[in-house]
Amino acid sequence: MLGMDLGRGGRPLRIAYGRIFHEACADSPLLTTRADFERQHRVTGDELARGASLRGAELAAFFPHAELTGFLQAARAAGGVETVPLASSLAVPGGPLTRECFDWLVDDLVERVRGAGTLDGVYLALHGSREVADLGEPPEAVILRRGREAAPGAKVAASFDLHGNLSSGIVEPLDVLISYRTNPHWDLAPSGFRAGNRLIRALRGRYRPTHAWRKLPVVVGGGLNLDFVEPMRGIYRAMRAHERDPRVVSTSLFIVHPFTSADDLGWAVHVTTDGDPDLAARVADDLADRAWRARKAPLPELLDVGRALDQARASRWRKLGPITLVDVDDIVGAGAPGGNTRVIETLLADDRGLTALVPVHDPAATALAYGAPLGATLELSLRGTPGYGQPEVPLVATVAAKHDDGMFGRRVRLTVGRTEIAVTERPPLPIHPSFWRELGVEPRRVDVMVQKNFFHYRIFHLTTSFSHLPTVSDGATNLRRAATRQRRVPSYPSADPVDWRPGERALRGGDGG
C-alpha cells in the first residue's frame, strides 16, 4: 500500500534536522564563544523551516540555500515525510570553541531532539574539523552520540565538509554519512539532498547501509585540492564511477583541515553499500589507493610578500583586474584571526607603485579610527590581533570610510599613499566584493587585493581577479607548521610511509570496520 511504502506502519516518516557548524584553528589566539554563533547565525524552529525553504535564505549572509534546504527538498521529493526543524548554529572559522559554548550548543540540540516526539530519523549538517578547549575527544563524536541517545531507535544521517577529520566516534553512530564533493564548496544543498535521500531510502528498507572506511597518514598534499583539477578530479571521477554500480550507495573523500591539534589527523575515504561489506571494503581500498598516490602532487610555489608584490607588478593579468595575494598564513576562512601586519609592513616599505587593498584585524586601531571624523589624519600603530605576535607598523593615515554590519562588526578604511587598509573589529572575511564596496572602493580598479580565504572568494570574484598568488607571512594557518606538527602516527609530508596500510588501524583507533 502507498502508506506502507512511504512511511513506517502506515504513517509518514518523522525526521528532525539541524546544524552545528564550525571549523577551528588550534593556533588562533581567539577562542570561539556563544556570542559568535548568536551574532553570526542562530536560527531555530519555524524560522529555520522558513529559511531552509526554496523561498527562504538558509544562511542569509553566506548561502541562500545550503544543506538543510537540500534535505527538505529530498523529503519533499520522496513524499510521506514530516520534517521537524531543530536549530541551526554556525560561526565562521576561528579558534577552538570554549567548553561553555560547546556545551550550550549540544545541550540545546539534545533538548530539541527530545522535545520533538517520536522520530524515525535525525539529519545533522556538521563539519568534522571542530575543536573544543579541554574536551579530549572529537566534538562531532559527542554531538552524534548524544543526539542518537536522545532519539532511541531513530536512524541518524550527517553531512560533512570534505575537510572533516573522520574518527571511529564519528563513523560508528551514523547510518548515513555524506561529504561535500566540491572545493570551493558550492554543493552544500546537493550534499543535504544526498543525505536526506539516502536516509529516507534506508528508513523505507530500500537498502541496508553497510560501511567501510579507510584512514590515510596524510595531513597536507594533493596539490591545490580543487575538485576540478588533477589529481582530485580523477579521484572524484572514480567515486562517481563506483556509484554507477547500484550496490554502491555513496562514496566520500575527506582531505582534512590540517590546522587542528587532533593527533589522529589524516585523509579518509568512506563507502556505503547495500548490504555488501566485501564490496564496500574493495571500493574503500581502491579510493584510498588513489588518494595515497595523489599525496605528492605539489602545492603551488608559496611566495614571501616581497616576491608576490614583484610578480604582481610584472603580471599582464593586472590589465584585467587585481592580482589576488592569498595570505596563506592568515586565512580567516580556515580559522586564523586575520591580524597579520606583515603585508602592510612590506607594502609601506615599498609599494612598487601598486594600488592595494588589505584587510587587517586590529580592534584597537578600529576603535580609534571609528571614533575619528571622516577625512581626519591619524597617527597610529597597527598591532593586529591581540596575542598574535605581529610586528607593530606605525601609520599616518586618512580616515576614508566607515561601516558597521553587525555580524562582522565595525570596519574602517584607512588610506596610506596608494594602499587602502580595512581595519576591522572582528576577523575579516572579504570574500565578496561588497566588503570593499561598502567602504567606497571598487576592487576591480586596483592592482592588488589581499584575501584571507583559500578558495571560496573565487566564486564571488570569478570575473574580477584572474591571477592568484599564494603568499606566506607567519600566522596561524602556516602550512609548513601544520605539516610538521608531531602526531601519534607518522604522516605525510613530515614522514613518507611506503604504504598507508601499516599505520591505518592505529590512526583510526584500532577500529577494524
N, C-alpha and C positions, 0 to 999 in steps of 0.2 A: 504494500500500500504506500501511497505518497508520503503520509505522515511518518511511517516507519522508516522510509528511506531518508527523509530529511532530518530526522531527529532521533531521540532515544525514547523508546517506549511510547511512541505515538505523539511525542511533544517536540516542539522546537528545541534545538540546542541553545544553551545559555553560555556565552563566552565573555569573560571580562577582559579588558585591555587597558594598558597604561604604559608609562615610560619613566625610567630613571636613567639619565644620560649625562655622562661626564667623562672626559679624558684628562689624565693627570700627568704632571711632570714633577718628578721627585726633587729636582734641583731648583725649583722655583721657590723664592723666599715668601711668596704669598699663598697662604692656605685658603682653600675654598670654603665658604661658610653658607649657612642657611640663607643669609641675606642675598648672596649671589644668585641662588635659584629663585628666590621670591622676586627679585628685581628683573631677572632676565627671561625666565619662562616657568610659570607655575599655573597650571590650568586643571580644574577638577570637574567631575560630574557632568551635568548637562552642558556646561560651557565647553568642555572638552569634546562632547559629541557634536556640537555645532561646529567647532573649529576644525574637526577632523573630517567633516563632510566635504564634498566636492565644491560646495559654495563657500566654505569657510577658509580660514587661514590657520592651519595647524600650528606651524612655527612662524608666527607672524613676522618676526624680524629676520628670519633666516630662509625658510622654505614654506610656500603656501601649502604644499601637500607633501607629507612625509610618511613614515612607516604606518602610523595609525590610520591615516587616510587610506593607504593601500590595504590594510587589514579590513577596514569597513567595506571596501569595495569587493574584497573576496567574499565576505559574509553575504553581501547583497547579491553577488552573482550566484552563490550557492543556494540561496533561499532557505527558509526554515531555520534561521539563526537569529536569536535575540542577543544583541550586543550590550554589554554593561560597562559604561565608562568608569574608570577608577581615577587616576591622577596622572598628569604628565608634568615632569620636572626636568629641566635642562639648565645647565650653566655652561658657558663657553669654557674651553680647556683652561686649566690653571694648576696651581699647586694641589697637593693632596687635600682631600676633604677632612675637615675636623671630625672627630668622633661624634660630637654633638649633632652636627649636620647630617651625617650618615644615619645615625640612629633615628633622627626625626623623619628622614625620607623613608626608611624601611618600616618603621613602626606605623607611619601613616598609611603606607601602601597595604600592609598586612591588615590593618583595621578595616580598610575599604574592601578588601577581598572577603573578610569575614562577614562584613555587613551586606554583601551582595546577594546573599541567599545561596541556594543550591546552584553550583556551577559545574558544567561539563568540561570547560576548558578555560585557560588563562593565557593571554598573549602579552608579552612584555617586550618593548623596544629598549634594549640595553646598549652598552658599548663594548666592554670587555677589557679596557685598559684604565679602569678607575684605580685609585689608590686612596686609602684611608689611614690617617695617622693612628698608629698603635693598634691596628686591627689584627694583624697576624695571619690573615687568610685572604684569598681573593674576594673582594667585595661582592662581585656578581654571584659567587657561590652562596654567600649569606642571603642575598636577595632571593635567589631561586629556592634555596632550602626553606626559608621561612614562608615564601609565597606558596610553595607546594603544601606545607603543613597547614596553611590557612584554608586550603581548598581541597580537603581529602577526597580522593577518587577522581579529581579532575586531571586531564592531560594538560601539559604545560609546553608552550612554544615560546621561543625567544629569537629575536634577530639581533645581529651584532655588526658593528663596524668591522671592516676587513683588517683593521689594525688591532683588533682584540687579541688578548693572550689567553688561549684555551688552557683549562686545567680540568682535572677529573671532577672537582667540585662544581664546575660549570656544566660539563657534559652530562654527568650522571643523572641530574634531576630532570633533564629535558626529554620530551618525546619528539619535539621538532626543533631543529637548530639551523638557522639561515644566516649567511653573511652577505654584506654588500658585495657587488662584483665590479664596481667602477671606482676609479681613482683618477681625477676628482670624483667625489661621491654625488652623482646625480640620481642614483637609483634607490633612494630611500623608500619612496612609495612602492615601487616594484618589489623591494625586499619585504615590506609588510604584506603585500598581496601574496607573495610566495609562501610566507609563513602562515598566513591565515588559510590559504587554500590547502596546505598540507595538514594543518591542524584539523580542519573540518573533515577532510578525507579520512584522517586517522580515526576521528570520533565516530564516523559512519561505517567504520570497518572496511573501508576500501583498500587499505593496505596495513601491514604490520610493521611499524617502524623498527628497523634493525640498524644499529650504528657501528661504525668503525672510525677511529681517528688516529692520526699519527702526529707526533711532535718532533720537530726538527731543531737541532742545535744551531740555529741561525738567528742572529739578532739584527744585523744590518747587511743587506745585499740586494741583488736583483735589479741593479741599475736604478732607473727613475721610479720604478714601481707603478708606472702608469699602465692601466689595463689595455690601452690601445696601441702600445708599442712593445717590442720584444724586450725581455723574454716573457713578460707577463701575458702578453697577447696569446702566445702559443699555449700557455697553461690554461687560460680561460677557454680557449678553443677546445682543448682536450676535455675540460669539465663539461662543456655543452655537448660534446660528442658522447660522453658517457651517459648523460641524461637522456639521450635519444633511445637508450635501452629502457623499455617500460618498467623494468625491475629496479632501476636506479631512480630513487625519489628526489634526491638532492645531493649536490656536492658543494663544499665551501672551502675556501682558501683564506688563511689568516697570515698576513705578512708583518704583523706585530708593530705596535708603537714602542720604540726602543727606550723611552725616557722614564719608565717606572723603575722602581728598585726591586721588582719581583725577581727572585733568584731562579725561577723556572721559566724565565722569558725565552720565547722561541717561536718560530713559524709553526704553523699547524695546518693539517687538512682534516676535514670531517666529511663522512659519506653516510647517507641513509639509503637503505634498500628496502624492498618489500619482502621481509621475512627471509632474507638470504645472507647470512653472516659471511659465508665464503666469498660471495661476490663483493660485499662491502669491503672486506679485507683486501681483495685484489685491486679494487678501484682505489682505495686509500693508498696502497703501496705504489701504484702507478703514479698517482698525483704527487705523492711525497718524493718519489724519484725525480720527477720533472722539476719540482720546486728546488730540490737539492742541487740539481745541475745548473739551475739559474742563479745560485747564490753568488757566483763570482762575476756576474755582469757588473762592470764598474759603474760607480757613480760618476756624474759629470765632474769636471775639474772644479774644485772649490777655490775661489779666489779671495785673497785678502782685499780689504776695502780699496786700497790704492790701485791695485791691478784692475779691479772691477770698474772703477771710475775711468781708468785709462782705456779699457776696452769699450766702455760706453761712449767716450769721446770719439773713438775711431770708428764706431759702428755706423754702417749705412742705414740700418734699421731705424735710426733716430729720426729720419725724414718722415717716417710713417706714424711715429708715436714714441712715447717714452720707453727707454730701456729699463726693465724692472730688475732691481737688485733684490734678490730674495735673501733676507737676513737670516741665514740658516741657523745661526746660533741663538737667535732670539725670536723663535716662531711662537707667537701668541696662539695660533691655531693648533699648536702641539703642547701648550701649557706654560710657555715662557711668559714672563711678565711684560715684555715689550719695552723695558727701560734701558736698553743698550745705548750708550752715548758715543761709542767709538766711530760710528758712521758720521755723526755730526762733527766729531773732533777732526776726522780726516778731511771732510768737505771744507771746514772753515780754515784749515791749514792751506788747502789748495783745491778750489772747486773745479779746476780745469776748464773754466768758462761755461760750466753746465748749470742749467736751472734744475733744481731738485726739490722733491717732496719727501720729507722724512717724518714719520711719527715716532714719538718718544713718550713712554710712560714716566711722568715725573709729577707726583701730586703736589709737591711744594711749589714748583715753578708754575704749575697750572693755577693754583690758588692765588699766587702773586699776580700773574698776568690777567686772570679773570677779573680781579678787583681793580685793574687799571683801565682808564678810558681808551677807546679805540683811537689809534694814531699816536698813543704815548710811546716814548722811548724808554726802555727799561735796561738797566744793568743787572744781570742776574747770572747765576751759575746753574747749569744743568747737572744734576747728580743722578738722574734716572730713578729706578725703583729703589726704595729704601732697603738696605741689606743686600743689594745685588753686586756690590763691589765694582762699580763702574767708575771710570775716570771723570773727574769734575771738569766741566767745559765752561769757561766764562763767556758770556754773550753780551753784546749790545744789540738789542732787538727792538723792532717796532711791533706793537700790538695791532695786527691787521684784521682779525675776525675772531668771533666767539660763537660757541654753540653748546647747547646742553640738551641731550636727547633722553635723559632719564636713565635708560638702560646702561649705557656706557659712560654716563657722567659728562662732566664739563670738559671741553677741549678748546684750546686757543691756538690760532695760527700766528706764529711769530716770524717776521721777515728779517733775515740777516743776509744782506747782499742778495745773491741770486738763489739763496736757499730758503725754502719755506718749511718751518718746523711746526708740526702739530703736537703741542704738549698736552697730555691727557691725564685726567684724574684717575682713570682706571685703564687696565691694559688695552691698548688699541688694536682693533681688528679691521683695518681699512680695505677689506676685500672688495668692496663695491665702490665705484667712482663717486657715489653720493657722499662718502666720508669726506672727500676733499671739496666737492661742490657745495656742501653745506658750510664750508669755510671760505667760499668765494673763489675757488681755484678750479680750473678745468684741467684734469690730469693729462688729456691728450696734448696739451700745448707746452709741456715741459720736456726736459731731456731725460731726466732720471726720476724714477719713482721707487721708493723702498717699500717692500712688502714684508709682513710678519706672518706669512702663511705659505705652506709648501705648494699647494695645488689649487685650492678652491677659488682663489682670486681669478684664476684663468677663465673660469666660467663667465665671470662678470666683466672681464677686461679682454674678452676674445677679439674685439675689434679695436682695442685701444693700444695694447702693447704686444709686440711681436718678437721681442728678444728678452731672454730671462737669464740672468747671471747669478748662480749660487755664490753667496758671499759670506765669509766667515768673520766672526768678530770676537767672541769669547763670552758665551752666555749659557743659559740653562738647557738649550737644545743642541749642544755641541755633539755632533755625530761621532767624532773620534772618542770623546769621553764615554759616550753611551756604548760604543762598540767594544771598548776595552775594560768596562766595568767588570769586576770579578764576580762570577756567578758560580752556582753549585756544580753545573755541568759545563765543561769547556765547550765554547760555541764560536762559530764563525762570526766575525773575522779575527777575533783575538786568538782563536785556535782554529785549526783546519782539520777536523777528523776526516779520515778516508771515506767513511760512510756514516749516514745518520742513524743507523740502527743500533749500534752498541750502546749509545747513551740515551736512546729514546725512552726506554722504560723508566730510567731514573728521572729523566726530565719531566715526565708526567706523573711522577709519584708512584711508580710501580703498578699503575693500572694496566691491565692486560687486554682491554676491550678493543 
